[in-house]
Amino acid sequence: MKSLMQLAVICLGALSMMPAAQAAFVVDQEQSMVDAGAGFLGIGGDSEQKLAQSFTVGVDGNLAGLRLPIAGCGRGDLVITIREMVGGRPTGPVLRTVTVPGSDVPFTYTGFTDFFFPAPLAVNAGDVLAFTVETVGDDSFCSYATPPGGNLYSRGEGFFDARPNPPGWEAFKGFPTGPQDLPFATLMDDPSSGGPGRNCIAQTSGGAVPTPIDYYTPACRCFEDVTVNEFRCGILHPDFFIVWRFPFPVPPGRPYTEIWQFTPLTRLDGPVRMRISGGGLPQEQKFEFSMKGASSKTQTRRLKAVAPKEALDVKGLAIIEYDMQDAKSEMQKAFGIDTTLYADQISQ
């Protein structure tokens, strides 16, 4: 099977001057009650504890992330997954996962934090799924706010897996006097906001905002590095990794340089072709990253541009094309989607 990856994204002019916006998500399932006086449940640490919660999807749509009361992580990473339920336990295949450095999780607990998956998961009303949380790495741990006692969410149940117990998930309901369900909320893409216009999430100093990389990209992530006044986006394909960097913010009408860095992760089936136009570029730029480079050898292209005077004037576009042989999964097939986004979807 040959699968053509063709991604269309808005170039940086609109993004670099985009005002802060609220991501378009709605809560589907939730158990929002926390027992503030009961302390925290541990994740990781000496007991290597993992936590899980099953839930029943309420509406057809795209599950984008979770809202969880997690804070105070040590070294290592926090790993959050969505899994299928098998035999009443969260042991099925992993459908989505996100790994968050412990240093990126709020150190002091002030409430729930949103965690988004690299690509939303299509779900149907009535699906029974579970999320799991654990930590990996030396001296890794996090804290999860404790729920009150009782069965507070009737469409699912909580689980834990901790030493010195034998490995395996135990249901909270086995301890009927304690909590039965973790505090959580599932976040769905808001269908009233235009569907595919909702993108990968940028975690900036102003909060979570949509970015110009469409969520149909199997894995992408953007963030603002305020220490160097730079915005960075990563596009992860099973065969390669692309990082897009540019100044943030760019003063209107001023010159700047955008940087595209390409790293092959394996031997490529062919070149990765780039076509970039609009934004602050004087003319369309065409180039390709070679298939001959060794794995992990990074190639870099620098493009000179001038920021537009008005953000709403931007209609930039980037096309990434790659002829992929023998796609082995639905995720890889998704690169055959040709999605075009327009500036008015991100400049509001």
C-alpha positions in Angstrom: 0.0 0.0 0.0 1.3 3.5 -0.9 0.1 6.3 1.4 0.7 9.9 0.4 1.2 12.3 3.3 -0.1 15.7 2.4 -0.5 18.2 5.3 -1.7 21.7 4.8 -1.0 24.2 7.6 -1.3 27.9 8.0 2.1 29.6 7.9 3.4 31.6 10.8 2.3 35.1 10.1 -1.2 34.7 11.5 0.1 32.6 14.4 2.9 34.8 15.5 0.5 37.7 15.9 -2.5 35.7 17.0 -4.3 37.0 20.1 -4.8 34.5 22.9 -7.9 32.3 22.4 -9.7 29.6 24.2 -9.5 26.1 22.7 -12.9 24.9 21.6 -13.6 21.9 23.8 -16.6 20.6 25.7 -16.8 18.3 28.7 -18.5 15.0 28.0 -18.1 12.8 31.1 -16.9 14.0 34.5 -16.6 13.3 38.2 -15.5 16.7 39.6 -15.7 16.1 43.3 -12.5 16.2 45.4 -12.0 15.7 49.1 -9.7 18.6 49.9 -9.0 17.3 53.4 -8.0 13.8 52.4 -4.6 14.6 50.9 -3.5 12.9 47.7 -3.3 9.6 46.0 0.2 8.8 44.9 1.3 7.9 41.4 4.7 6.2 41.1 7.0 6.5 44.1 8.1 3.5 46.2 4.8 1.8 45.6 5.0 2.2 41.8 1.3 3.0 42.0 -0.8 3.4 38.8 -4.3 4.7 38.7 -7.1 4.2 36.2 -10.7 5.1 35.6 -13.2 3.7 33.2 -15.9 5.8 31.6 -18.7 5.5 29.1 -18.6 8.0 26.2 -21.8 10.1 26.0 -21.6 11.5 22.5 -20.2 10.7 19.1 -17.2 12.8 18.3 -13.5 13.2 18.9 -11.9 12.7 22.4 -9.2 15.4 22.6 -7.9 15.1 26.1 -8.5 14.8 29.8 -8.9 17.2 32.7 -7.2 15.7 35.8 -6.3 17.0 39.3 -2.6 16.1 39.1 0.2 18.1 40.6 3.5 18.0 42.5 5.5 15.6 40.2 9.1 14.7 40.9 11.7 13.6 38.3 10.7 11.5 35.4 7.6 11.7 33.2 3.9 11.5 33.6 2.3 9.0 31.1 -1.5 9.2 30.4 -3.2 6.7 28.1 -6.6 5.9 26.8 -7.2 2.1 26.7 -9.9 -0.3 25.7 -11.5 -2.3 28.6 -11.0 -6.0 28.5 -12.7 -8.3 31.0 -13.7 -5.3 33.1 -10.2 -4.1 33.5 -8.2 -1.3 31.7 -5.8 -3.9 30.1 -6.8 -3.5 26.4 -4.8 -1.9 23.6 -3.5 1.7 24.0 -5.6 4.0 21.8 -3.9 7.3 22.7 -1.0 8.3 24.9 0.7 11.5 26.0 4.0 11.7 27.9 4.4 14.9 30.0 7.7 15.9 31.7 7.1 16.1 35.5 8.5 19.6 35.4 5.7 20.7 33.1 3.0 19.6 35.6 1.9 22.3 38.1 4.0 21.8 41.3 1.4 23.3 43.6 -2.2 21.9 43.4 -4.7 24.6 42.4 -7.3 22.5 40.7 -7.7 20.4 37.5 -5.1 20.6 34.6 -5.9 19.9 31.0 -3.8 17.2 29.2 -4.3 16.8 25.4 -3.4 13.9 23.2 -1.3 14.5 20.1 -4.3 13.5 18.0 -7.9 13.2 19.0 -9.6 9.8 19.1 -12.8 9.2 17.2 -15.3 7.7 19.7 -19.0 6.8 19.6 -21.7 7.2 22.3 -21.7 4.1 24.5 -18.1 3.2 24.0 -16.6 2.0 27.3 -12.9 3.1 27.6 -10.5 3.8 30.4 -7.6 6.3 31.1 -4.5 5.3 33.1 -1.9 7.5 34.7 1.6 6.4 35.8 5.1 7.8 36.0 8.3 6.5 34.4 11.9 7.3 35.2 14.1 7.3 38.4 12.5 9.0 41.4 9.3 9.6 39.5 6.1 10.4 41.2 3.0 12.7 41.0 0.0 13.4 43.3 -3.6 12.9 42.3 -6.4 14.6 44.4 -8.4 12.2 46.4 -12.2 11.8 45.7 -14.8 11.6 48.4 -16.1 8.2 49.4 -19.0 6.6 47.5 -19.9 5.8 44.0 -19.9 9.3 42.4 -19.8 8.2 38.8 -22.2 5.4 37.8 -20.9 5.0 34.2 -17.5 3.7 35.2 -15.2 2.7 38.0 -11.7 3.5 39.5 -8.7 1.1 39.7 -5.3 1.0 41.1 -2.1 -1.2 40.7 0.4 -0.8 43.5 3.1 -2.7 45.3 3.4 -4.7 47.5 0.3 -6.1 46.0 0.7 -8.6 43.1 0.8 -6.8 39.7 -2.6 -6.2 38.2 -5.5 -3.8 38.4 -7.7 -3.8 41.5 -11.1 -2.1 41.5 -11.8 0.6 44.1 -15.1 -1.1 44.6 -13.3 -3.9 46.4 -13.0 -1.4 49.3 -16.6 -0.3 49.6 -16.0 2.2 52.4 -13.6 4.3 50.3 -13.8 6.3 47.1 -15.1 4.4 44.0 -14.2 6.8 41.2 -11.3 9.2 40.4 -12.0 12.9 39.8 -11.7 13.5 36.0 -13.4 15.1 32.9 -13.2 14.0 29.3 -12.7 16.8 26.8 -14.3 16.5 23.3 -13.8 18.7 20.3 -16.7 21.1 20.2 -18.7 20.2 17.0 -20.2 23.7 16.8 -16.7 25.2 16.3 -16.1 23.9 12.9 -14.7 20.4 13.4 -11.4 20.0 11.5 -10.5 23.7 12.2 -9.6 22.7 15.8 -6.0 21.9 15.9 -3.1 20.6 17.9 -2.8 22.5 21.2 -0.1 25.0 22.0 0.8 25.3 25.7 1.8 29.0 26.1 2.2 31.3 29.0 -1.4 32.5 28.3 -2.9 29.0 28.5 -3.9 26.4 25.9 -4.7 27.8 22.4 -5.3 26.1 19.0 -2.4 26.0 16.6 -2.3 25.9 12.8 -1.4 22.2 12.7 -4.5 20.1 12.1 -5.4 17.4 14.6 -5.4 14.8 11.8 -1.6 14.8 12.0 -1.0 11.6 14.0 1.4 13.3 16.3 2.1 17.0 16.7 2.9 19.4 19.5 3.6 23.1 19.7 4.8 25.3 22.5 6.0 28.8 23.2 9.5 29.1 24.6 9.3 32.4 26.4 13.0 32.3 27.5 14.2 32.7 23.9 11.1 34.4 22.4 10.5 31.5 20.1 7.5 29.3 19.0 8.2 25.7 18.1 6.1 23.0 16.4 6.9 19.4 16.0 5.4 17.0 13.5 6.1 13.3 14.2 5.7 10.8 11.4 6.7 7.1 11.9 9.6 7.7 9.5 10.8 11.2 10.4 10.5 14.2 12.7 10.1 17.8 11.6 10.6 20.9 13.9 9.3 24.3 12.7 10.8 27.3 14.7 10.2 31.0 14.4 10.3 34.1 16.6 7.3 34.8 18.8 5.9 37.4 18.7 7.0 38.9 15.4 6.6 42.7 15.2 4.3 43.6 12.3 6.2 44.6 9.2 9.6 43.3 10.5 11.9 40.7 8.9 12.4 37.3 10.6 13.7 33.8 9.8 11.7 30.6 10.1 13.6 27.4 10.5 12.6 23.9 9.3 14.6 21.1 10.8 14.2 17.5 9.6 15.4 14.3 11.2 14.9 10.9 9.6 14.0 8.1 12.1 14.6 5.3 9.7 15.5 4.8 6.1 13.0 6.8 4.1 10.8 5.4 1.2 11.6 8.6 -0.7 12.2 12.3 -0.3 10.0 14.5 1.9 8.9 17.4 -0.3 8.0 20.9 1.1 6.0 23.7 -0.5 5.6 26.8 1.6 3.9 30.0 0.5 2.2 33.1 1.9 2.7 34.3 5.4 5.7 36.6 5.3 7.5 34.8 2.4 8.0 36.9 -0.8 7.3 33.9 -3.0 6.6 30.2 -2.8 9.5 28.1 -1.4 10.1 24.6 -2.7 12.6 22.2 -1.3 13.0 18.6 -0.2 14.7 16.7 2.6 16.8 13.9 1.1 16.1 10.2 1.5 19.8 9.5 1.5 20.6 10.9 4.9 21.4 8.5 7.7 18.9 8.0 10.5 19.1 10.8 13.1 21.1 13.1 10.9 19.3 16.5 11.0 18.9 18.6 7.9 18.0 22.3 8.3 16.5 25.0 6.0 16.2 28.7 6.9 13.7 30.9 5.1 13.8 34.7 5.2 10.5 36.4 5.5 8.8 39.7 6.5 5.9 39.7 8.9 2.7 41.2 7.4 1.4 44.4 8.7 -2.0 42.9 9.5 -2.5 39.4 11.0 -5.8 39.0 9.2 -4.1 39.5 5.8 -2.2 36.3 6.2 -3.1 33.3 4.0 0.0 31.2 4.3 0.2 27.6 3.5 2.7 24.7 4.0 2.4 21.4 2.2 4.4 18.4 3.3 4.4 15.4 0.9 5.8 12.0 1.4 5.2 8.8 -0.6 5.1 6.1 2.1 5.3 2.5 1.1 3.4 -0.3 3.0 1.5 1.7 5.6 0.8 -0.8 8.3 -1.7 1.0 10.5 -4.7 3.3 10.4 -2.5 6.0 11.9 -0.1 5.8 9.0 -2.9 5.8 6.5 -4.1 9.1 8.0 -1.2 10.8 6.3 -3.2 10.4 3.1 -5.6 13.1 4.3 -5.3 16.4 2.5 -6.6 19.1 4.9 -6.6 22.8 4.2 -7.0 25.4 7.0 -7.8 29.0 6.5 -6.4 32.0 8.4 -9.8 33.1 9.8 -9.9 29.9 11.8 -7.0 30.9 13.9 -7.0 34.7 13.9 -10.1 35.3 15.9 
